[in-house]
Structures are given as structure tokens and as C-alpha cells.
Amino acid sequence: MRTSPALRAAALATATVLLPLAACSDDGDDGGTERSTPSAASTAAPTATTEELTSQKLDWEPCPAPNQAQGSGVSPSPLPGGAAWECSFMDVPLDYADPGGRTIELALIRAAARNQDRRIGSLIFNFGGPGASGVATLPSFGTAYDTLRTRYDLVSFDPRGVGRSEGVECSDDKALDARYEQDGTPDDAEEEKAFVEDQKSYIADCEENSGDELPYVGTTNAARDMDLMRQVLGDDKLYYFGISYGTELGGVYAHLYPEKVGRAVLDAVVDPTEDSLESSLGQAQGFQLALDNFTADCAERDDCRLPGATAREVQDWIAELLDQLEKKPVPGLGERQLTGTQATTGIASALYSKETWPLLEQGLDEADGRNGGLLLALADSLNGRSEDGHYDNSNAANAAINCADSEQRFTLEQTRKALPEFREASPVFGDYMAWGLMSCTGWPVAGAWDTPDVSAPGSAPILVIGNTGDPATPYAGAKAMAAELGKGVGIELTYKGEGHGAYNGGSTCVQRVVDGYLLEGKVPKSGTVCG
């Protein structure tokens, strides 16, 4: 089953929620003593960069095909009218506390504005994750943003640690295949031990292969990179479109550089007031809501392939199928099997968009018939595995960035205590999300914050979009972000729909409001609702 670029992009935008195996863990029940670790980059006020960096000229050339770290594939096709995608590299300081020291390269992509006479500037996209390659993702959306190209150069980038931008490396392909077959919801002491050992092995690989980079890949440095990018691209203000984690990055940028915000859109909003525990619990609830909506739709249709006369009956059947797969995997793709954990990943992958609900229905039905190929393909799309068996670096970057940001580290005992609350939030995803709490425990870099500061007094208005049916970034996050940005800064727009994100969710109302804001500067009334 070939996964569409759009599904892959949606998957990357929420990779944070689907990494219960993504780092390492302490094997002590009482938390033990954390080893001394270097801190991630400071969240203090930004330091100046050198004139050599701010005045650098970018050498734009035809884009090559994405490399393995970016997800592989072919060179991006020209846009309507024959406009070509162009790629370049920009130098940034590895450590902003030492702006004249070692530099690294960030990979960039752009498509020039169609109307150069009315060009506003560069509209910079971040598609989330963290870990999504903007260089690979932006062209995969085809003409989805072509209206905005009337007055903007469309620009995206691989953030530091991602893709071609000094991509973080952890385990090799063989080890990752074994890792994703690992039981992500241990039920007894033996399974817990295997879970912990797998986490330790993964973090050792990350530290061995990318240890020098790990202190510098956090969101604060990515925001500083965007301000340098703004200057190098020749813009007085930052024009920005952030999706999922990209909304957190946008909020941090606005806090650091409020006077440099031009027009910014935050879509599928991460709640900046929630710590790791609260965020994971909210995501469990969000995915459960999406599953509730999927099973209700299925139960109401006469042609649904899944058994059950009610949403509850369909969901009970899915839970039973997952239990069976955990005990006895079924054939998947090639020599690989579909396990319970991989099936859960595949289900969550298909819940990102209502358009992929038919794939979920088909995949569950086929898995019940001992053909796990489709659900495994959906899981592969989220885990960054291509059909040739190679993995991109999205999940390694996700772990590195999340752990450089979040200061929370959970022990086995704390995770066990959290399980009942997570199970109440989601009978299907609760255990899966709860064990993901340990994804940063033992990481060699201390996290920068409990929650990010996104207060931005003095900033221009920022459009904040919440989707009532969003599984990965629940709707409440938009209201929280708008409030934290500050009165008159956070302008809230509600979309009553399904799926992760609103602008590409099929709502002409949302697109009209966003286009009017970005293209003409028309700030909508906060609290505007689109059906």
C-alpha cells in the first residue's frame, strides 16, 4: 500500500503523540538519581548574530530529490504555470551564545510569488512534528497553498536536527524495525524490563551518533534560526504559517521577537499551558474523540465492514482485535508482522483526517482476516519507514527536540501511577500514550522548560485556528494559545470539523478568512466560527 504524501505530512505533524518507544528510560521504580546532564540551549533573550551571517547571500538551485533523512522520493514537480521549486542552504550558529563560533547549514526550499509587483515577502512554513522536513513536505501539498503564492514566496525549511539540516541520527534501519515491533504497552515485569532496555539502547545510539548536536536542537534555537532566516530573505517582518508543533515554534518566536511579527497563522494549536503529562493526557482524549466519531460513523452506515450495531460495539470489537494482535501478530508486509502496538499506531495514523477513515475501516477488516498489510503501511507512514525499508530521521529528531525542550522526566513508578487516568481518558490509546511519558527519561540533555513562554506583548495580531474534532492537538489548545499570546494579539478562529488542522480541512470559510488575513491584512473578529 503506497501512502500518499498528504497522509505522510499529516502524520509527521503529530509525531509527538505517537512515540511511546521514542527515547530512553530509567529502570528504577523510585526515580533514582538523574545523571548530571548538560542543559539545552537557554530560553533567555536572543543574542545578536554576526554581520557575516545576517548578510549572507543564498544560492538558489533546482531542488534535488529528498535524501533518506528527509524521507526519500523524487524531485518536486513544477507548480502550475511552470514555476520551479528552488533549494538552498543557510548558515546559522550551532550555539547562539557563541554566534561567531561553529556554524551549521539549514536546508531551505522556496517557490517564487506569482505577482512580483504585489509581493509582500516570504511566507515561512513549519509543518510540525517536531521532526517534519519542510523541504520535503511543502511541495507534497501541491497547489494547497497556491492562492497564497499570489503575493508570497512560499518558503519552508528543515529545522536544525531535521532532514538535511544536520539531521539527528540514532538507530539504524534493522534496529528500528525491531524497535517498532517492541511491545509499547508492557503488562508485566518482564515486558517492562524489555521496554526499558530498548529505550536505553535507543538513547545510547542517539548519543553516540549525534551527541554534539543534542544540546542545540530545541525550539528556542529554531525560533532564532527563523529570525535570521527572515533577515537573510530580506524581510523586515516575519510572515509565518505554523501547523501543529509549528504553532509552538511560532508562539516562542513571537515571545522572543514580538516587534518582528508581521502576519502569522497558527493552525492545529499545541496548548502552551500544558506540561508533558497534561499534553499527553489531552492527546489521549483527542484521539479517543476521533475514534468515537469514526466508530459512530461506521455504526450508522449499512455498508460498514466492521461488526457492531453501535459505536460502542464497534469500538469494543477494535479493542478486542488489538488484544488479539498483541498476543498473536498477523502477517503484515514482506516478512514483517503486524503487532498490537503497530496496529495502534496505524489506527492513530488514519485518524488524522476524515479522508483516511475508509483506509482505517479496510485495514481493520483485513487485519481481522489475518492480513495486516494496510495497517502496517499506515504505521510505517508515521514511523518514517519507506517501502525499501529505510527510515527517515523524523522520529529521531522528534525525540531530540522534545527532550531538549521539556524538562519533565518520568520514572516507571510515576508512569504506572498515571495509567488509570490515561485508561479512563481512552480505553484504546490510554496505555499507549501513558508509556510514552518515559520518552525523555535519561536523555543526555536537560530540558529547557516545563511549558514554553509564548506571551507576546507588542506583537501584531496572530491568527490562531482551533478544530473542534482535532485528535492530536485538541481544540482547547487554540483558546489557551490565544490567551497566552495576549489581549489583541491572539485572534481565535474556530473550525467545526474533523481531522488535524483546518486550512486544508476542506472549509472554504477557513480558507477565505486565512487568505484575507495573509493576503490583504484583514484581521477577523476574535471568536469567528466556521462550520
HUWOMO-V525735 format. One record per backbone hydrogen bond with DSSP energy under -0.5 kcal/mol. CO is the residue of the C=O (numbers start at 1). NH is the residue of the N-H. Records with the same first field share a line. If there is no record, write none. Layout:
# HUWOMO-V525735
CO = NH ; NH
This chain:
# HUWOMO-V525735
1 = 3
4 = 8
5 = 9
6 = 10
7 = 11
8 = 12
9 = 13
10 = 14
11 = 14
12 = 15
13 = 129 ; 245
14 = 17
15 = 18
16 = 19
19 = 22
24 = 441
28 = 412
32 = 34
38 = 446
50 = 53 ; 54
51 = 55
53 = 56
58 = 60
61 = 87
67 = 70 ; 71 ; 72
68 = 71
69 = 393
79 = 82
80 = 83
83 = 79
85 = 63
86 = 110
87 = 61
88 = 108
90 = 106
92 = 104
95 = 98
96 = 99
98 = 101
102 = 94 ; 95
104 = 92
106 = 90
107 = 158
108 = 88
109 = 156
110 = 86
111 = 154
114 = 116
115 = 118
116 = 119
121 = 153
122 = 124 ; 239
123 = 155
124 = 241
125 = 157
126 = 243
128 = 130 ; 131 ; 132
129 = 16
132 = 134
133 = 137
134 = 138
136 = 140
137 = 140 ; 141
138 = 141
139 = 142
141 = 144
143 = 146
145 = 148 ; 149
147 = 150
148 = 151 ; 152
149 = 114
150 = 115
151 = 120 ; 121
152 = 154
153 = 123 ; 155
154 = 111
155 = 125
156 = 109
157 = 134 ; 159
159 = 162
161 = 168
162 = 165
163 = 167
164 = 166
165 = 161
172 = 176
173 = 177
174 = 178
175 = 179
176 = 180
177 = 181
178 = 182
179 = 182
182 = 184
188 = 192
189 = 193
190 = 194
191 = 195
192 = 196
193 = 197
194 = 198
195 = 199
196 = 200
197 = 201
198 = 202
199 = 203
200 = 204
201 = 205
202 = 206
203 = 207
204 = 208
205 = 209
206 = 210
207 = 211
210 = 213 ; 214
213 = 216
214 = 217
215 = 41
218 = 222
219 = 223
220 = 224
221 = 225
222 = 226
223 = 227
224 = 228
225 = 229
226 = 230
227 = 231
228 = 232
229 = 233
230 = 235
231 = 234
237 = 239
238 = 262
239 = 124
240 = 265
241 = 126
242 = 267
243 = 246
244 = 247 ; 248 ; 270
245 = 248 ; 249
246 = 250
247 = 251
248 = 252
249 = 253
250 = 254
251 = 255
252 = 256
253 = 257
257 = 260
258 = 261 ; 460
260 = 238
263 = 240
264 = 463
265 = 242 ; 267
266 = 465
267 = 244
270 = 272
271 = 274
275 = 279
276 = 280
277 = 281
278 = 282
279 = 283
280 = 284
281 = 285
282 = 286
283 = 287
284 = 288
285 = 289
286 = 290
287 = 291
288 = 292
289 = 293
290 = 294
291 = 295
292 = 296
293 = 297
294 = 298
295 = 299
296 = 300
297 = 301
298 = 301
301 = 304
310 = 314
311 = 315
312 = 316
313 = 317
314 = 318
315 = 319
316 = 320
317 = 321
318 = 322
319 = 323
320 = 324
321 = 325
322 = 326
323 = 327
324 = 328
325 = 340
330 = 338
331 = 372
333 = 336
336 = 332
337 = 339
338 = 330
339 = 343
340 = 344
341 = 345
342 = 346
343 = 347
344 = 348
345 = 349
346 = 350
347 = 351
348 = 351
349 = 352
350 = 353
352 = 500
353 = 356
354 = 357
356 = 360
357 = 361
358 = 362
359 = 363
360 = 364
361 = 365
362 = 366
363 = 367
364 = 368
365 = 369
366 = 371
367 = 370
372 = 376
373 = 377
374 = 378
375 = 379
376 = 380
377 = 381
378 = 382
379 = 383
380 = 384 ; 385
384 = 386 ; 392
386 = 389
390 = 386
393 = 397
394 = 398
395 = 399
396 = 400
397 = 401
398 = 402
399 = 403
400 = 404
401 = 405
402 = 406
404 = 448
405 = 449
411 = 415
412 = 416
413 = 417
414 = 418
415 = 419
416 = 419
418 = 422
419 = 423
420 = 424
421 = 425
422 = 426
426 = 430
429 = 433
430 = 434
431 = 435
432 = 436
434 = 437
435 = 438
436 = 439
437 = 410 ; 440
438 = 441
439 = 24
440 = 443
444 = 38
446 = 40
449 = 407
452 = 454
456 = 459
461 = 264
462 = 464 ; 491
463 = 266 ; 465
464 = 493
465 = 268 ; 269
466 = 468 ; 495
467 = 470
469 = 499
474 = 477
475 = 478 ; 479
476 = 480
477 = 481
478 = 482
479 = 483
480 = 484
481 = 485
482 = 486 ; 490
485 = 456
486 = 489 ; 490
489 = 462 ; 491
490 = 492
491 = 464
492 = 527 ; 528
493 = 466
494 = 496 ; 530
495 = 468 ; 497
497 = 469
499 = 501
502 = 505 ; 507
506 = 508
507 = 511
508 = 512
509 = 513
510 = 514
511 = 515
512 = 516
513 = 517
514 = 518
515 = 519 ; 520
516 = 520 ; 522
517 = 521
521 = 523
522 = 524
525 = 528
528 = 494
530 = 496
